[in-house]
Amino acid sequence: MKAKCSLCKGEIKTTFLDKLNGTIVKTGEGETSKTYNVCRDCQKEHKENLKEKILEL
């Protein structure tokens, strides 16, 4: 399964251990929690405001 970045819609590559080369951001709590994949470039670009940027979607 190929993952796409929620912000830039680009494909997220994997490391040699088959892990995402980026991060996963969780919003909400319990059953209302949603997960968003974010690529390494967007993660670096938005640093402190990453979660707020995700919530704007």
N, CA, C and O atoms as a Maestro MAE file, in Angstrom:
{
 s_m_m2io_version
 :::
 2.0.0
}

f_m_ct {
 s_m_title
 :::
 protein
 m_atom[228] {
  # First column is atom index #
  i_m_mmod_type
  r_m_x_coord
  r_m_y_coord
  r_m_z_coord
  i_m_residue_number
  s_m_chain_name
  s_m_pdb_residue_name
  s_m_pdb_atom_name
  i_m_atomic_number
  :::
  1 25 0.842 -1.182 0.000 1 A "MET " " N  " 7
  2 3 0.000 0.000 0.000 1 A "MET " " CA " 6
  3 2 0.885 1.243 0.000 1 A "MET " " C  " 6
  4 15 1.797 1.353 0.819 1 A "MET " " O  " 8
  5 25 0.628 2.160 -0.894 2 A "LYS " " N  " 7
  6 3 1.386 3.392 -0.969 2 A "LYS " " CA " 6
  7 2 0.657 4.474 -0.205 2 A "LYS " " C  " 6
  8 15 -0.552 4.654 -0.355 2 A "LYS " " O  " 8
  9 25 1.408 5.197 0.619 3 A "ALA " " N  " 7
  10 3 0.824 6.266 1.417 3 A "ALA " " CA " 6
  11 2 0.997 7.598 0.702 3 A "ALA " " C  " 6
  12 15 2.001 7.824 0.026 3 A "ALA " " O  " 8
  13 25 0.024 8.470 0.855 4 A "LYS " " N  " 7
  14 3 0.075 9.811 0.283 4 A "LYS " " CA " 6
  15 2 0.094 10.818 1.427 4 A "LYS " " C  " 6
  16 15 -0.534 10.609 2.465 4 A "LYS " " O  " 8
  17 25 0.817 11.904 1.224 5 A "CYS " " N  " 7
  18 3 0.885 12.981 2.206 5 A "CYS " " CA " 6
  19 2 -0.453 13.718 2.220 5 A "CYS " " C  " 6
  20 15 -1.003 14.035 1.165 5 A "CYS " " O  " 8
  21 25 -0.970 13.986 3.404 6 A "SER " " N  " 7
  22 3 -2.249 14.681 3.520 6 A "SER " " CA " 6
  23 2 -2.145 16.151 3.144 6 A "SER " " C  " 6
  24 15 -3.149 16.765 2.782 6 A "SER " " O  " 8
  25 25 -0.955 16.723 3.221 7 A "LEU " " N  " 7
  26 3 -0.787 18.145 2.918 7 A "LEU " " CA " 6
  27 2 -0.458 18.395 1.456 7 A "LEU " " C  " 6
  28 15 -1.163 19.159 0.796 7 A "LEU " " O  " 8
  29 25 0.597 17.772 0.929 8 A "CYS " " N  " 7
  30 3 1.028 18.051 -0.450 8 A "CYS " " CA " 6
  31 2 0.522 17.014 -1.451 8 A "CYS " " C  " 6
  32 15 0.715 17.181 -2.655 8 A "CYS " " O  " 8
  33 25 -0.109 15.967 -0.982 9 A "LYS " " N  " 7
  34 3 -0.663 14.885 -1.819 9 A "LYS " " CA " 6
  35 2 0.400 14.093 -2.572 9 A "LYS " " C  " 6
  36 15 0.080 13.353 -3.503 9 A "LYS " " O  " 8
  37 25 1.668 14.245 -2.171 10 A "GLY " " N  " 7
  38 3 2.747 13.489 -2.793 10 A "GLY " " CA " 6
  39 2 2.879 12.112 -2.172 10 A "GLY " " C  " 6
  40 15 2.381 11.864 -1.074 10 A "GLY " " O  " 8
  41 25 3.544 11.230 -2.869 11 A "GLU " " N  " 7
  42 3 3.746 9.873 -2.374 11 A "GLU " " CA " 6
  43 2 4.821 9.877 -1.282 11 A "GLU " " C  " 6
  44 15 5.853 10.533 -1.423 11 A "GLU " " O  " 8
  45 25 4.575 9.146 -0.203 12 A "ILE " " N  " 7
  46 3 5.539 9.040 0.880 12 A "ILE " " CA " 6
  47 2 6.352 7.772 0.673 12 A "ILE " " C  " 6
  48 15 5.804 6.673 0.597 12 A "ILE " " O  " 8
  49 25 7.653 7.938 0.584 13 A "LYS " " N  " 7
  50 3 8.533 6.790 0.392 13 A "LYS " " CA " 6
  51 2 8.722 6.054 1.713 13 A "LYS " " C  " 6
  52 15 8.396 6.574 2.780 13 A "LYS " " O  " 8
  53 25 9.252 4.840 1.626 14 A "THR " " N  " 7
  54 3 9.495 4.047 2.826 14 A "THR " " CA " 6
  55 2 10.988 3.818 3.001 14 A "THR " " C  " 6
  56 15 11.761 3.905 2.047 14 A "THR " " O  " 8
  57 25 11.381 3.522 4.240 15 A "THR " " N  " 7
  58 3 12.770 3.216 4.525 15 A "THR " " CA " 6
  59 2 13.029 1.753 4.206 15 A "THR " " C  " 6
  60 15 12.112 1.035 3.806 15 A "THR " " O  " 8
  61 25 14.258 1.307 4.376 16 A "PHE " " N  " 7
  62 3 14.582 -0.086 4.076 16 A "PHE " " CA " 6
  63 2 13.888 -1.055 5.035 16 A "PHE " " C  " 6
  64 15 13.787 -2.246 4.739 16 A "PHE " " O  " 8
  65 25 13.409 -0.564 6.176 17 A "LEU " " N  " 7
  66 3 12.663 -1.404 7.116 17 A "LEU " " CA " 6
  67 2 11.156 -1.348 6.860 17 A "LEU " " C  " 6
  68 15 10.360 -1.830 7.666 17 A "LEU " " O  " 8
  69 25 10.779 -0.751 5.724 18 A "ASP " " N  " 7
  70 3 9.386 -0.624 5.298 18 A "ASP " " CA " 6
  71 2 8.567 0.260 6.240 18 A "ASP " " C  " 6
  72 15 7.383 0.013 6.468 18 A "ASP " " O  " 8
  73 25 9.218 1.298 6.786 19 A "LYS " " N  " 7
  74 3 8.532 2.292 7.604 19 A "LYS " " CA " 6
  75 2 8.386 3.563 6.776 19 A "LYS " " C  " 6
  76 15 9.180 3.813 5.869 19 A "LYS " " O  " 8
  77 25 7.365 4.369 7.090 20 A "LEU " " N  " 7
  78 3 7.152 5.605 6.368 20 A "LEU " " CA " 6
  79 2 8.288 6.580 6.607 20 A "LEU " " C  " 6
  80 15 8.786 6.690 7.727 20 A "LEU " " O  " 8
  81 25 8.700 7.281 5.579 21 A "ASN " " N  " 7
  82 3 9.741 8.304 5.692 21 A "ASN " " CA " 6
  83 2 9.037 9.636 5.952 21 A "ASN " " C  " 6
  84 15 9.069 10.541 5.119 21 A "ASN " " O  " 8
  85 25 8.410 9.739 7.104 22 A "GLY " " N  " 7
  86 3 7.643 10.906 7.511 22 A "GLY " " CA " 6
  87 2 7.054 10.640 8.873 22 A "GLY " " C  " 6
  88 15 7.700 10.023 9.720 22 A "GLY " " O  " 8
  89 25 5.835 11.095 9.098 23 A "THR " " N  " 7
  90 3 5.198 10.897 10.388 23 A "THR " " CA " 6
  91 2 3.705 10.670 10.208 23 A "THR " " C  " 6
  92 15 3.147 10.869 9.129 23 A "THR " " O  " 8
  93 25 3.083 10.251 11.288 24 A "ILE " " N  " 7
  94 3 1.636 10.087 11.334 24 A "ILE " " CA " 6
  95 2 1.113 11.011 12.419 24 A "ILE " " C  " 6
  96 15 1.593 10.972 13.552 24 A "ILE " " O  " 8
  97 25 0.125 11.848 12.081 25 A "VAL " " N  " 7
  98 3 -0.458 12.778 13.033 25 A "VAL " " CA " 6
  99 2 -1.852 12.287 13.377 25 A "VAL " " C  " 6
  100 15 -2.660 12.017 12.489 25 A "VAL " " O  " 8
  101 25 -2.132 12.173 14.677 26 A "LYS " " N  " 7
  102 3 -3.456 11.756 15.130 26 A "LYS " " CA " 6
  103 2 -4.193 12.965 15.679 26 A "LYS " " C  " 6
  104 15 -3.634 13.756 16.440 26 A "LYS " " O  " 8
  105 25 -5.463 13.101 15.283 27 A "THR " " N  " 7
  106 3 -6.293 14.178 15.799 27 A "THR " " CA " 6
  107 2 -7.519 13.561 16.452 27 A "THR " " C  " 6
  108 15 -8.005 12.523 16.005 27 A "THR " " O  " 8
  109 25 -8.012 14.180 17.486 28 A "GLY " " N  " 7
  110 3 -9.172 13.667 18.190 28 A "GLY " " CA " 6
  111 2 -8.776 12.676 19.261 28 A "GLY " " C  " 6
  112 15 -7.595 12.407 19.482 28 A "GLY " " O  " 8
  113 25 -9.782 12.141 19.917 29 A "GLU " " N  " 7
  114 3 -9.554 11.177 20.983 29 A "GLU " " CA " 6
  115 2 -10.495 9.985 20.815 29 A "GLU " " C  " 6
  116 15 -11.616 10.127 20.325 29 A "GLU " " O  " 8
  117 25 -10.033 8.839 21.221 30 A "GLY " " N  " 7
  118 3 -10.852 7.630 21.203 30 A "GLY " " CA " 6
  119 2 -11.293 7.251 19.803 30 A "GLY " " C  " 6
  120 15 -10.491 7.230 18.870 30 A "GLY " " O  " 8
  121 25 -12.592 6.948 19.664 31 A "GLU " " N  " 7
  122 3 -13.118 6.498 18.380 31 A "GLU " " CA " 6
  123 2 -13.194 7.615 17.348 31 A "GLU " " C  " 6
  124 15 -13.271 7.336 16.151 31 A "GLU " " O  " 8
  125 25 -13.176 8.875 17.782 32 A "THR " " N  " 7
  126 3 -13.253 9.997 16.848 32 A "THR " " CA " 6
  127 2 -11.882 10.372 16.302 32 A "THR " " C  " 6
  128 15 -11.776 11.297 15.497 32 A "THR " " O  " 8
  129 25 -10.842 9.681 16.719 33 A "SER " " N  " 7
  130 3 -9.485 9.972 16.284 33 A "SER " " CA " 6
  131 2 -9.287 9.601 14.822 33 A "SER " " C  " 6
  132 15 -9.699 8.532 14.374 33 A "SER " " O  " 8
  133 25 -8.643 10.511 14.083 34 A "LYS " " N  " 7
  134 3 -8.298 10.256 12.691 34 A "LYS " " CA " 6
  135 2 -6.787 10.335 12.564 34 A "LYS " " C  " 6
  136 15 -6.135 11.067 13.309 34 A "LYS " " O  " 8
  137 25 -6.231 9.590 11.627 35 A "THR " " N  " 7
  138 3 -4.789 9.634 11.399 35 A "THR " " CA " 6
  139 2 -4.508 10.222 10.026 35 A "THR " " C  " 6
  140 15 -5.228 9.968 9.060 35 A "THR " " O  " 8
  141 25 -3.448 11.011 9.962 36 A "TYR " " N  " 7
  142 3 -3.030 11.655 8.725 36 A "TYR " " CA " 6
  143 2 -1.555 11.363 8.505 36 A "TYR " " C  " 6
  144 15 -0.748 11.518 9.422 36 A "TYR " " O  " 8
  145 25 -1.198 10.946 7.312 37 A "ASN " " N  " 7
  146 3 0.205 10.724 6.955 37 A "ASN " " CA " 6
  147 2 0.789 12.032 6.442 37 A "ASN " " C  " 6
  148 15 0.158 12.742 5.659 37 A "ASN " " O  " 8
  149 25 2.011 12.343 6.896 38 A "VAL " " N  " 7
  150 3 2.687 13.564 6.479 38 A "VAL " " CA " 6
  151 2 4.095 13.199 6.032 38 A "VAL " " C  " 6
  152 15 4.809 12.485 6.736 38 A "VAL " " O  " 8
  153 25 4.494 13.689 4.861 39 A "CYS " " N  " 7
  154 3 5.826 13.391 4.347 39 A "CYS " " CA " 6
  155 2 6.894 14.167 5.127 39 A "CYS " " C  " 6
  156 15 6.589 15.105 5.864 39 A "CYS " " O  " 8
  157 25 8.114 13.765 4.951 40 A "ARG " " N  " 7
  158 3 9.236 14.353 5.672 40 A "ARG " " CA " 6
  159 2 9.419 15.837 5.322 40 A "ARG " " C  " 6
  160 15 9.734 16.647 6.194 40 A "ARG " " O  " 8
  161 25 9.223 16.184 4.058 41 A "ASP " " N  " 7
  162 3 9.395 17.569 3.625 41 A "ASP " " CA " 6
  163 2 8.356 18.496 4.268 41 A "ASP " " C  " 6
  164 15 8.702 19.580 4.738 41 A "ASP " " O  " 8
  165 25 7.100 18.078 4.291 42 A "CYS " " N  " 7
  166 3 6.047 18.889 4.916 42 A "CYS " " CA " 6
  167 2 6.256 18.957 6.426 42 A "CYS " " C  " 6
  168 15 5.982 19.982 7.050 42 A "CYS " " O  " 8
  169 25 6.734 17.879 6.999 43 A "GLN " " N  " 7
  170 3 7.016 17.845 8.429 43 A "GLN " " CA " 6
  171 2 8.090 18.888 8.776 43 A "GLN " " C  " 6
  172 15 7.964 19.598 9.774 43 A "GLN " " O  " 8
  173 25 9.129 18.980 7.963 44 A "LYS " " N  " 7
  174 3 10.186 19.961 8.185 44 A "LYS " " CA " 6
  175 2 9.677 21.383 7.949 44 A "LYS " " C  " 6
  176 15 10.037 22.306 8.680 44 A "LYS " " O  " 8
  177 25 8.849 21.553 6.938 45 A "GLU " " N  " 7
  178 3 8.366 22.879 6.573 45 A "GLU " " CA " 6
  179 2 7.465 23.482 7.646 45 A "GLU " " C  " 6
  180 15 7.562 24.676 7.931 45 A "GLU " " O  " 8
  181 25 6.591 22.674 8.244 46 A "HIS " " N  " 7
  182 3 5.584 23.189 9.177 46 A "HIS " " CA " 6
  183 2 5.950 23.013 10.650 46 A "HIS " " C  " 6
  184 15 5.306 23.616 11.509 46 A "HIS " " O  " 8
  185 25 6.937 22.228 10.957 47 A "LYS " " N  " 7
  186 3 7.454 21.967 12.305 47 A "LYS " " CA " 6
  187 2 6.431 22.143 13.422 47 A "LYS " " C  " 6
  188 15 5.663 21.226 13.709 47 A "LYS " " O  " 8
  189 25 6.416 23.311 14.050 48 A "GLU " " N  " 7
  190 3 5.586 23.566 15.236 48 A "GLU " " CA " 6
  191 2 4.095 23.621 14.915 48 A "GLU " " C  " 6
  192 15 3.276 23.289 15.773 48 A "GLU " " O  " 8
  193 25 3.725 24.028 13.719 49 A "ASN " " N  " 7
  194 3 2.321 24.219 13.358 49 A "ASN " " CA " 6
  195 2 1.735 23.063 12.573 49 A "ASN " " C  " 6
  196 15 0.724 23.224 11.890 49 A "ASN " " O  " 8
  197 25 2.357 21.904 12.664 50 A "LEU " " N  " 7
  198 3 1.932 20.763 11.848 50 A "LEU " " CA " 6
  199 2 0.503 20.340 12.165 50 A "LEU " " C  " 6
  200 15 -0.295 20.139 11.250 50 A "LEU " " O  " 8
  201 25 0.173 20.204 13.427 51 A "LYS " " N  " 7
  202 3 -1.161 19.750 13.804 51 A "LYS " " CA " 6
  203 2 -2.222 20.787 13.408 51 A "LYS " " C  " 6
  204 15 -3.305 20.413 12.957 51 A "LYS " " O  " 8
  205 25 -1.930 22.066 13.568 52 A "GLU " " N  " 7
  206 3 -2.873 23.102 13.171 52 A "GLU " " CA " 6
  207 2 -3.100 23.088 11.668 52 A "GLU " " C  " 6
  208 15 -4.220 23.282 11.197 52 A "GLU " " O  " 8
  209 25 -2.020 22.856 10.916 53 A "LYS " " N  " 7
  210 3 -2.118 22.782 9.458 53 A "LYS " " CA " 6
  211 2 -3.006 21.609 9.031 53 A "LYS " " C  " 6
  212 15 -3.795 21.731 8.094 53 A "LYS " " O  " 8
  213 25 -2.874 20.473 9.724 54 A "ILE " " N  " 7
  214 3 -3.701 19.295 9.443 54 A "ILE " " CA " 6
  215 2 -5.161 19.583 9.753 54 A "ILE " " C  " 6
  216 15 -6.046 19.171 9.003 54 A "ILE " " O  " 8
  217 25 -5.421 20.285 10.847 55 A "LEU " " N  " 7
  218 3 -6.801 20.566 11.239 55 A "LEU " " CA " 6
  219 2 -7.504 21.530 10.270 55 A "LEU " " C  " 6
  220 15 -8.733 21.583 10.234 55 A "LEU " " O  " 8
  221 25 -6.729 22.290 9.488 56 A "GLU " " N  " 7
  222 3 -7.302 23.198 8.493 56 A "GLU " " CA " 6
  223 2 -7.894 22.443 7.302 56 A "GLU " " C  " 6
  224 15 -8.701 23.005 6.562 56 A "GLU " " O  " 8
  225 25 -7.509 21.187 7.107 57 A "LEU " " N  " 7
  226 3 -7.988 20.415 5.943 57 A "LEU " " CA " 6
  227 2 -9.446 20.172 6.015 57 A "LEU " " C  " 6
  228 15 -10.012 19.541 5.122 57 A "LEU " " O  " 8
  :::
 }
 m_bond[227] {
  # First column is bond index #
  i_m_from
  i_m_to
  i_m_order
  :::
  1 1 2 1
  2 2 3 1
  3 3 4 2
  4 3 5 1
  5 5 6 1
  6 6 7 1
  7 7 8 2
  8 7 9 1
  9 9 10 1
  10 10 11 1
  11 11 12 2
  12 11 13 1
  13 13 14 1
  14 14 15 1
  15 15 16 2
  16 15 17 1
  17 17 18 1
  18 18 19 1
  19 19 20 2
  20 19 21 1
  21 21 22 1
  22 22 23 1
  23 23 24 2
  24 23 25 1
  25 25 26 1
  26 26 27 1
  27 27 28 2
  28 27 29 1
  29 29 30 1
  30 30 31 1
  31 31 32 2
  32 31 33 1
  33 33 34 1
  34 34 35 1
  35 35 36 2
  36 35 37 1
  37 37 38 1
  38 38 39 1
  39 39 40 2
  40 39 41 1
  41 41 42 1
  42 42 43 1
  43 43 44 2
  44 43 45 1
  45 45 46 1
  46 46 47 1
  47 47 48 2
  48 47 49 1
  49 49 50 1
  50 50 51 1
  51 51 52 2
  52 51 53 1
  53 53 54 1
  54 54 55 1
  55 55 56 2
  56 55 57 1
  57 57 58 1
  58 58 59 1
  59 59 60 2
  60 59 61 1
  61 61 62 1
  62 62 63 1
  63 63 64 2
  64 63 65 1
  65 65 66 1
  66 66 67 1
  67 67 68 2
  68 67 69 1
  69 69 70 1
  70 70 71 1
  71 71 72 2
  72 71 73 1
  73 73 74 1
  74 74 75 1
  75 75 76 2
  76 75 77 1
  77 77 78 1
  78 78 79 1
  79 79 80 2
  80 79 81 1
  81 81 82 1
  82 82 83 1
  83 83 84 2
  84 83 85 1
  85 85 86 1
  86 86 87 1
  87 87 88 2
  88 87 89 1
  89 89 90 1
  90 90 91 1
  91 91 92 2
  92 91 93 1
  93 93 94 1
  94 94 95 1
  95 95 96 2
  96 95 97 1
  97 97 98 1
  98 98 99 1
  99 99 100 2
  100 99 101 1
  101 101 102 1
  102 102 103 1
  103 103 104 2
  104 103 105 1
  105 105 106 1
  106 106 107 1
  107 107 108 2
  108 107 109 1
  109 109 110 1
  110 110 111 1
  111 111 112 2
  112 111 113 1
  113 113 114 1
  114 114 115 1
  115 115 116 2
  116 115 117 1
  117 117 118 1
  118 118 119 1
  119 119 120 2
  120 119 121 1
  121 121 122 1
  122 122 123 1
  123 123 124 2
  124 123 125 1
  125 125 126 1
  126 126 127 1
  127 127 128 2
  128 127 129 1
  129 129 130 1
  130 130 131 1
  131 131 132 2
  132 131 133 1
  133 133 134 1
  134 134 135 1
  135 135 136 2
  136 135 137 1
  137 137 138 1
  138 138 139 1
  139 139 140 2
  140 139 141 1
  141 141 142 1
  142 142 143 1
  143 143 144 2
  144 143 145 1
  145 145 146 1
  146 146 147 1
  147 147 148 2
  148 147 149 1
  149 149 150 1
  150 150 151 1
  151 151 152 2
  152 151 153 1
  153 153 154 1
  154 154 155 1
  155 155 156 2
  156 155 157 1
  157 157 158 1
  158 158 159 1
  159 159 160 2
  160 159 161 1
  161 161 162 1
  162 162 163 1
  163 163 164 2
  164 163 165 1
  165 165 166 1
  166 166 167 1
  167 167 168 2
  168 167 169 1
  169 169 170 1
  170 170 171 1
  171 171 172 2
  172 171 173 1
  173 173 174 1
  174 174 175 1
  175 175 176 2
  176 175 177 1
  177 177 178 1
  178 178 179 1
  179 179 180 2
  180 179 181 1
  181 181 182 1
  182 182 183 1
  183 183 184 2
  184 183 185 1
  185 185 186 1
  186 186 187 1
  187 187 188 2
  188 187 189 1
  189 189 190 1
  190 190 191 1
  191 191 192 2
  192 191 193 1
  193 193 194 1
  194 194 195 1
  195 195 196 2
  196 195 197 1
  197 197 198 1
  198 198 199 1
  199 199 200 2
  200 199 201 1
  201 201 202 1
  202 202 203 1
  203 203 204 2
  204 203 205 1
  205 205 206 1
  206 206 207 1
  207 207 208 2
  208 207 209 1
  209 209 210 1
  210 210 211 1
  211 211 212 2
  212 211 213 1
  213 213 214 1
  214 214 215 1
  215 215 216 2
  216 215 217 1
  217 217 218 1
  218 218 219 1
  219 219 220 2
  220 219 221 1
  221 221 222 1
  222 222 223 1
  223 223 224 2
  224 223 225 1
  225 225 226 1
  226 226 227 1
  227 227 228 2
  :::
 }
}
